[in-house]
Amino acid sequence: MTGEAIPVHSVIETVELAPGYVISRVAKGNWQLAERHGAPFDPDVAVDDMRRFVEAGITAFDCADHYVGVEELIGRFRRRYPELARRLRVSTKYTPDLATLSTLSREAVVETIDLSLRRLGLEQLDLVQFHWWDYQVPGCVQALTWLKELQTAGKIAHLGTTNFDVAHLKAITSAGIRLLTHQLQYSLLDNRPDRGMVQFCRDHGIHLLCYGTVAGGFLSDRWLGVSDPPQPYANRSLVKYRLMVEEYGGWERFQSLLEIARRVADRHRTSIATVCTRWVLDKPQVVVALVGARDARHLESTLDIFRIRLDARDRDDLDRAAAAALGPPGDCYGVERDPASIHKRIMQMNQNTHGAPAAVDLAPRLDELRG
């Protein structure tokens, strides 16, 4: 029968990205646990929530050097639950601040990787995903070459990238850098990976790890049939994804998308967020969907992603909804790098140097950004 759910006790899907490197196809994203990203939280509760995710079979955690305090928090989890920690694979990011790009040295790269090792309590990082804020500043490929040397030295198991476009991934792979993964934004609101990125990664054996699959929660039942939420929003992440709603075509057009997703969800007796994430997870070359999780309140609904299978009718409906997007234009992360774009003004590009921004600065109004 169409829409038949997979039983609750079904096995969580896993993927072997490289020999011996097996993870769940849904990863716990941890950006929301960055210090001062939002409301304060109890770190002991956060660590216990991590336990619940791993016990449920979510064995992939994602973090970054500039998610202030998150690597330390995962390290704390690993010390408290050593048996569970052996099942866990942690992807982190190396994201040198914009202010440091022009003077970046091998010593600085080594120092940051060593700091991530100490914070996480590891002898080798599972996966380091590299980000470079400004293509106009030379040194991107050189920095990756230094990371490759640290990989050869045993400090890093695998290398990946995040938020690059096709042209710069070509430059990286042409320099002999072997990439296991590329992390990028992909959702019904943002189909930029379809414009060459998916094919390039398929041709070069690069796996896609996808964030933003529910657009910070906008792709959910919460926003179906309601008015555009008043500003300011709770955090900067919501401003970022509200801009994606504008790129799609605005709030009214977005409501039509949610109605389509709701009809698909009804056929599976599940939520809009679940079918939106499943749609991304089923796309070619996608191996992992990152689900932002400040706590474990939505763990059960997260597991629903593994309990449904979209059929041809479902995919056709959702594909049409994605194809109705008016934007964003260009390649992956293009508008976010454009100096003239509102999307770039939302970015915090010096968090390692200056620390996490104050909470009051996390959610600027859209009119302020446009001004």
C-alpha positions in Angstrom: 0.0 0.0 0.0 1.3 3.5 -0.8 2.5 5.3 2.3 3.1 2.1 4.3 5.5 3.0 7.1 8.5 1.0 8.0 8.2 -0.6 11.5 9.6 1.3 14.4 12.1 -1.4 15.2 13.6 -1.2 11.7 17.4 -0.9 11.4 18.8 2.6 11.0 20.4 3.1 7.7 24.2 3.3 7.6 26.8 4.0 5.0 30.5 3.0 4.6 32.2 6.1 3.4 35.6 4.4 3.4 36.9 1.1 4.6 36.0 0.8 8.3 34.4 4.3 8.3 30.7 3.4 8.8 28.2 6.0 10.0 24.4 6.5 10.3 22.8 8.3 7.3 21.5 10.9 9.6 24.0 13.0 11.5 23.4 15.0 14.6 24.3 18.6 13.8 25.6 20.6 16.8 25.7 24.2 15.6 22.8 25.0 18.0 25.0 24.1 20.9 27.6 26.7 20.1 28.1 29.2 23.0 25.7 32.1 22.9 24.0 30.8 19.7 20.8 31.0 21.6 19.4 30.6 25.1 21.9 29.1 27.7 21.7 25.4 28.3 22.9 22.9 30.9 26.0 21.1 29.4 25.2 18.0 31.5 21.8 17.7 29.9 23.4 18.3 26.4 25.8 15.5 27.0 23.0 13.2 28.2 21.1 14.0 25.0 24.1 13.0 23.0 24.0 9.6 24.8 20.4 9.2 23.7 21.3 9.9 20.0 24.1 7.3 20.0 22.1 4.7 21.8 19.3 5.2 19.2 21.9 4.5 16.4 22.8 8.1 15.3 26.5 7.4 15.2 27.6 10.5 13.2 28.1 13.9 15.0 29.0 17.1 13.1 30.8 20.1 14.6 33.4 22.7 13.7 36.3 24.5 15.2 34.3 27.8 15.1 31.2 26.3 16.8 32.5 27.7 20.0 32.5 25.2 22.8 31.0 22.3 20.8 34.2 20.2 20.3 34.8 20.4 24.1 31.2 19.3 24.7 31.6 16.2 22.5 34.9 15.5 24.2 33.1 15.6 27.5 30.5 13.1 26.1 33.3 10.8 25.0 34.9 10.8 28.5 31.6 10.2 30.3 30.4 7.4 27.9 33.6 5.7 26.6 31.7 2.6 25.4 29.3 4.7 23.3 32.1 6.9 22.1 33.7 3.9 20.4 30.6 3.8 18.1 30.7 7.5 17.4 32.3 9.2 14.3 32.8 12.9 14.5 33.2 15.2 11.5 34.6 18.6 12.4 35.6 21.6 10.2 38.7 23.6 9.8 37.5 27.1 9.1 40.2 29.7 9.3 38.8 33.2 10.0 38.4 35.7 7.2 40.8 38.0 9.0 43.6 35.4 9.0 43.4 34.1 5.4 46.1 36.3 3.9 48.6 35.4 6.6 47.7 31.8 7.2 50.7 29.5 7.8 51.4 25.8 8.1 52.0 26.4 11.9 48.6 27.9 12.3 46.9 25.0 10.5 48.8 22.5 12.7 47.9 24.4 15.8 44.2 24.4 15.0 44.1 20.7 14.2 46.0 19.9 17.4 43.5 22.0 19.3 40.6 20.0 17.8 42.3 16.8 18.8 42.6 18.0 22.4 39.1 19.3 22.6 37.6 16.1 21.2 40.0 13.8 23.1 41.1 12.0 20.0 44.4 10.8 18.6 43.1 11.1 15.1 40.3 13.2 13.7 37.8 11.1 11.7 36.9 13.7 9.1 38.1 17.3 8.7 36.0 19.4 6.4 37.7 22.5 5.1 36.1 25.9 4.4 37.6 29.1 2.9 35.7 32.3 3.2 37.0 34.4 0.3 38.1 33.0 -3.1 39.8 36.4 -3.8 42.4 35.6 -1.1 45.0 33.1 -2.4 46.1 30.1 -0.3 43.0 27.8 -0.4 44.8 24.9 -2.1 47.9 25.4 -0.1 46.0 25.2 3.2 44.5 21.9 2.0 48.0 20.6 1.1 49.0 21.3 4.7 46.0 19.4 5.9 46.9 16.5 3.5 50.4 16.4 5.2 48.7 16.1 8.6 46.6 13.3 7.1 49.8 11.5 6.1 51.2 12.1 9.6 48.1 10.3 11.0 46.4 13.2 12.7 43.5 13.2 10.2 41.8 10.1 8.8 39.8 11.7 6.0 39.6 15.1 4.3 36.5 16.9 3.0 35.3 20.3 2.1 32.3 22.4 2.8 30.5 25.2 0.9 32.7 25.2 -2.2 31.5 25.7 -5.8 32.3 23.3 -8.6 35.1 25.5 -10.1 37.1 25.5 -6.8 36.5 21.8 -6.2 38.0 21.2 -9.6 41.1 23.2 -8.6 41.4 21.2 -5.3 41.1 17.8 -6.9 43.4 18.8 -9.8 46.0 19.6 -7.1 45.9 15.9 -6.0 43.8 16.4 -2.9 41.6 13.4 -2.3 38.3 14.4 -0.9 36.0 12.0 0.8 33.1 14.3 1.3 31.6 17.7 0.5 29.1 19.3 2.9 26.6 21.8 1.5 23.1 23.1 1.8 20.4 21.1 -0.1 16.7 21.2 0.3 13.3 21.8 -1.4 14.1 25.5 -1.1 17.7 25.2 -2.4 18.4 23.0 -5.4 21.7 24.6 -6.3 23.6 21.2 -6.0 21.7 20.0 -9.1 23.5 22.6 -11.2 26.7 20.5 -11.7 27.8 19.8 -8.2 26.1 16.4 -7.9 27.6 15.3 -11.2 31.1 16.5 -10.3 31.0 14.7 -7.0 29.7 11.6 -8.6 32.6 11.7 -11.2 35.2 12.1 -8.5 33.8 9.8 -5.8 32.9 12.6 -3.4 30.1 11.9 -1.0 27.6 14.7 -0.2 26.7 15.5 3.4 23.7 17.9 3.4 22.6 20.5 5.9 19.6 22.8 5.8 17.3 19.9 4.7 14.5 21.4 6.8 15.7 25.0 6.4 16.2 25.6 10.2 12.7 24.3 10.8 10.8 26.4 8.2 10.2 23.2 6.3 7.9 21.8 8.9 4.2 21.6 10.0 4.7 24.5 12.3 4.7 27.0 9.5 1.9 25.5 7.3 -1.1 27.8 7.1 0.3 30.6 9.3 1.4 34.1 8.6 5.0 35.2 8.1 6.5 35.2 11.6 7.3 38.6 13.0 10.9 39.7 13.6 13.3 39.5 15.3 13.9 35.8 15.0 15.3 33.6 17.8 18.8 33.3 16.2 20.9 34.1 13.1 20.3 30.7 11.6 16.5 31.4 11.3 17.3 34.7 9.5 19.6 32.8 7.1 16.8 30.3 6.2 14.1 33.0 6.1 16.2 34.5 3.3 16.0 31.1 1.5 12.2 31.4 1.7 12.5 34.7 0.0 14.7 33.2 -2.7 12.1 30.5 -3.3 9.5 33.1 -4.1 8.2 34.5 -0.8 5.9 33.4 1.9 2.8 32.7 -0.2 4.7 30.6 -2.7 6.4 28.8 0.2 3.0 27.9 1.6 2.2 26.1 -1.6 5.4 24.1 -1.2 4.4 23.2 2.4 0.9 22.1 1.2 2.5 19.7 -1.3 4.9 18.3 1.3 1.9 17.9 3.7 0.0 15.8 1.2 3.1 13.5 0.8 3.4 13.4 4.6 -0.2 12.4 4.9 0.3 9.4 2.7 3.0 8.2 5.1 1.4 9.3 8.3 4.5 11.4 9.2 5.6 15.0 9.3 6.6 17.6 6.7 10.1 17.7 8.1 10.5 14.0 7.7 9.5 13.8 4.1 11.7 16.9 3.2 14.7 15.3 4.8 14.0 11.9 3.2 13.7 13.6 -0.2 17.2 15.0 0.2 18.6 11.7 1.5 17.3 9.9 -1.6 19.0 12.3 -4.0 22.0 11.0 -6.1 25.4 11.1 -4.3 23.8 12.2 -1.0 24.9 9.9 1.8 24.1 11.8 5.0 21.5 14.4 6.1 22.5 16.6 9.0 19.7 17.3 11.4 20.3 20.3 13.7 19.6 19.2 17.3 20.0 21.3 20.3 18.5 18.5 22.4 16.8 15.1 22.1 13.2 16.4 22.1 12.8 15.5 18.4 14.8 12.3 18.4 11.8 10.1 17.8 10.6 12.1 14.8 14.2 12.2 13.5 14.1 8.4 13.5 11.0 8.5 11.3 13.3 9.4 8.4 14.4 5.8 8.4 10.8 4.5 8.6 9.4 5.8 5.4 10.2 5.2 1.7 9.1 7.7 -0.9 7.6 6.2 -4.0 7.6 7.6 -7.6 4.4 9.7 -6.9 5.9 11.2 -3.8 9.2 12.1 -5.5 7.4 13.6 -8.5 5.3 15.8 -6.3 8.3 17.0 -4.3 10.4 17.4 -7.4 7.8 19.8 -8.8 7.8 21.7 -5.6 11.6 22.1 -5.7 11.4 23.1 -9.4 9.0 25.9 -8.6 11.8 27.8 -6.8 12.7 31.2 -8.3 16.1 31.2 -6.6 18.7 31.2 -5.2 20.7 31.6 -8.4 24.1 30.2 -9.3 26.3 27.6 -7.8 26.5 26.3 -4.3 27.2 29.0 -1.7 27.5 31.6 -4.4 25.1 34.2 -3.0 26.6 33.7 0.4 30.0 34.8 -1.0 28.7 37.7 -3.0 29.8 41.0 -1.4 26.6 42.7 -2.7 24.3 40.0 -1.3 22.2 40.2 1.8 23.1 36.5 2.3 26.8 37.4 3.0 25.9 40.1 5.5 24.3 37.4 7.7 27.6 35.5 8.0 29.9 35.6 11.0 33.4 35.1 9.5 35.7 35.6 12.4 34.3 33.5 15.2 37.6 31.8 16.1 39.4 35.1 16.5 36.7 37.0 18.2 34.6 34.2 19.8 30.9 33.7 19.4 28.9 36.9 18.9 26.7 38.2 21.7 23.2 36.7 21.7 21.7 40.1 20.9 23.7 40.2 17.6 22.5 36.7 16.5 19.2 37.7 14.9 19.4 41.0 13.0 16.2 42.2 11.3 16.0 41.7 7.5 15.5 45.4 7.0 18.7 46.1 9.0 20.6 43.7 6.7 19.2 45.4 3.6 20.1 48.8 4.9 
